[in-house]
Amino acid sequence: FSHAGHLSSISLTGAAQNSLGLLLAANLGHAVPNPWITWFKAGIVPGLVGLILTPLIVYKICPPEIKETPEAPKIAAKKLQDMGPMRKIEWMVAGTMLATMVLWIVGDAIGISGASAAMIGITMQMIGGVLTWDDLLGEKGAWDTLIWFAALVGMSAQLKNLGLIAHLSNGVNSFLATMNMGWPAVFVGLHTAYFLLHYLFASQTAQLAALGAAFLATMIGAGTPPILAALTIPFHTNLFGAITHYASGQAAVYYGSGYYDMKTTFRVGAIIGVLNLVIWGVVGAFWWKLIGIY
């Protein structure tokens, strides 16, 4: 669970809050060009490093009681054999998902938005019998996300139009200017504050919606390259989903399983949270410089 944030940060479609972060940046006038490709290029290297290091660190600080399962590959092979070859409907799922991913990747070049690509994929699955209308109606989490995102993005846009975000950002930037801080120091300081503030939030999306626009505006106002700010805020939002038992929706589910106590949750969460910041702050910084993000 602790390393899932890296997976969510590698792909734009890896978490719901990813698109929200880019929408907030676009509302501030800093849209990320070719978002799927840009996101993937920026996230793949630090994400892979995190996927390698995080399990190793967790294994050391919280070793499992059972360390060897020699029968697991045989059991898995037997289960696959019992399932038999892929059925027509399973091939349909694979095909439509692949087509949707391709449209997400090349959509900008052919004039198809991410939302249109998703609708095309869902329509293909409905025509192919993979999904029914009742299936769609039963996805309460997806409908919640749709309704809340629409409201939150709309509120963010209105706050910008009313000048509140600019007012707050200008105030903070004026204070920072008196301290003669360059944009790298502001960038690191705001990300540190963003991490610590998550101990007060019970949702990654809620924090991004509440603070994302203001933090983005302040970073950019201090001189941070807009694309760097637009990408790293949602990256960061993915990475602290395991620091507490209430840090994200999935955190509550894992904690509720009863396999570890609250002390372990906070101890491991704090260590891995800081490790994630170091991985993405150090490896990411070198990689983003190399590919021209800043």
N, C-alpha and C positions, 0 to 999 in steps of 0.2 A: 504493500500500500504506500509506503514512504517514497517509492521511486516512481509512482504513477504520474506525479506532476511533471516529470521529464517527458513522458510519453505525450501528455496533454499539450506540452509546449512545442513539440516537434511539428505537429500538424495544426493548421488553422482550424480544422474541424474536430480537433481532439478534445475540446471542452467548450461549453456554451459561452463562457465569459470571453473567449478569444475574439469572437466577432464583435462583442460589445465594446471591447477595448479599441478596436479599429474604428468602430462607428463613432466613439467619443472623439477620437483623433480627427476623423473626417469632419465632425461637427465644429471642430476648432479651426478648420481650414487646412488640415494636414493629412489628406488621404494617402494611404500607402499604395503605391502603384503595384499592379499585378499581385494582389495580396497573398494568394496561395503560394506562389513561387517565392516571393520575398520572405514570407514567414518561414517556409520550409528551409530555405538557404540559411537564414539566420539562426534557426533553432536546431538544425540537425547535428552540428558538431558538439556544442555544449550539452545537448540532450543525450547523445550517445555516451559521452564521458560520464554524465550523471547516471545513466542506466547501468554502467559498469561499476562505478564506485559506490553508489548508494547501497546496493544489496550487500556488498562486502563490509561496509562500515556497520550496517545494522546487524550483520552476522557476528561481528566482533563484540559489539556493545550489548547485544541482546541475543545470545546464542540459542538455537532451538534445542528442545529436549531430544528430538529424534533427528540424527544427523545423516543417517544412511537409509535409503529405501531402494535396495537392489531390485525388488520385484516390481517397482513402479513402471518401468518401460514395458515389461511383459503384460502387465495389467492393461496399460494404455493400448498396446497393440491388439490385445484380445477384444477390447471394447470397440476399436475401430473395425475389426473384422466382423464383429457382431452387427455393427451398423450397416455393413454392406457398401456398395458403390453409391456415389452421389445420385440423388433422384433429380427428376426434371425441375422440380420447384427449387431445389437447392442450387442447381446451375443457373436458374433464373435470378436468384438472389445475388449470386456471385457476379453475373453479367451486368445486372442493373447497377450494382454498387461500383463496379469497375467503370461503367459508362459515366456514372455521376462523378466519380473522382477525376476522370479525364476532363469532363466539362468544367469542374472546379479549377483545374490546372490551366486549361487553355481558354477558359471562358472570356477573359478580357480581350484576347486576340480576335475572337469571332463574335463578340458582342452579346454574350450570354452571361448574365449576372449569377452570383452564387445562389441567390434565392431561386432563380429560374432553373438552374441546374438541379437543385434539390426537388423542385416540383416535377421536373421531367423524370427524375429517378422514381419518385413516389408514384407518379402516373403509370410508368412502365410496370411497376410492381403490382399495381391494382389491376391493370389490364391482363397481366400474366397470372393473376390469381394468387400471388404471394400475400397480398394484403387485401382486406375488405374494409368497407367504411366503418364497420363496428370496431375493427382493430384500431383504426385511427382515432375514433371517439374514445377508446379505452386508454389512450396514451395521455393520462392526466398530467404527468410531468412535462410532456412536450407542450401541451396547451398552456400550462402555468408559465413555462418559459416564454412562449410567444406573447402572452398577454402582458406579463411583467416587463419583458424587454421592451415592448412597444411603449409602455408607460414610462419606463426609466429613461429610454433614449429620448423620448419626447420631452420629458422634464429637463434633461441635460441640455437639449437644444434651446429650450425656453430660458433656462438660466443664463446661457451664453447670450441669447438675444437681448435679455434684460440688462446685461452688463455685469451680473453678479460675479461670474467666474473671472472676468477681466479685472474687476475691482479687487477681488481677493488676491489674484495673481500679481497685480501691480503693487499691492501693499507688501506682499512677501518679497517681491523682487527688489523693492526699494530698501527693505530692511537688509536683504542680502548684499545689495550694492554698497551699503555703508560698512559692511564687513569685508569688502574686497575679496569675495569668494569667486573663483572661476567656476565655469559650468561643471567641470568634473567633480569638484567638491560638493556643489549643490546636488548634482545627480546622485552621488553616493549617499549624501545626507538624507535626501528625500526617500530614497529606496530603503534606507535603514529605518526611517520613521514609518514608512508604509508597512514594513515587516512587523514592527512592534505594535502598530495599531491593530493588526489583525487579531491580537488577543482580546480585543473588544468587540469583534464581529463574529457572528455565527454563520456566515456565508461568504464565500469568495466573491460571488456575483454582487452581493449587497455592498461590499466594501468598494469594489470597482465602480459600481454605479454611484456611490456616495462621494467617493474621493478621487476617482480616476481623472475626471475632467480638470479639477483644480490642480492636481499634482502634475498632469501633463502640461497645463498652461504655465505653471511655475517653472518647470524644467525648461520648456522651450523659451520662455521669457528670459531665463538666465543664460541662454545661449546654447543649450543642448540641441544637437541636430534633431529635427522633428521626427524623422523616421526611427532614430534610435529610441527616443522617448516613447513613441507610439507602439513600438514592439516590446520594449522591456517592461512596461507597466503590466500588460496582460501576461507576459512570461512570468513575471514575479507573482502575479495573482494565482497562477497554477502551483507555484512551488511551496506555498505555505499551507496547503490544504490538510496537512497531517500534524501540525504543531500542537493542536489540542484535540480533545474529543468532540469539540463543537466547531472546529475550524471549517468544516465543509459537510455537506450532506452525507458523503460516503464515510467521513470520519466517525460519525455517530453510529453508522451501521457496523463498522469494524469494531469499535469500542463495545458496542452492545453484544458482540459475539461472546464476550467474557474471557477471551484468551489472554488479556493483559489488563493490569490495573491502571488507575489514573496517574500514579506516580511514574510508572513506566511510559505512559503516553506523553506526559510533559517532558520527561528527561530525553527520551528518544526523539520526540518532536522538535525540541529545541536544538539538539545536536544536528539532526538532519536538516532542519530549517537553515541553520547557519552554514552547513556544508553546501546546501543548494545555492545559497547566495555566493559563496566563494567560487564554486564551480562555474556558475553563469557569469559572475563578475570578472573572474580571471580568464578562464578559457573563452568565454563569450567575448570579452573585450578584445582579445587578440584576433579572434575569428572575425568579428564584425569589422575591425579595422582592415583586415585582409580583403574582405569582400566589398568594402567601400560603403558600409552603413554610416560611418562617420569619418 
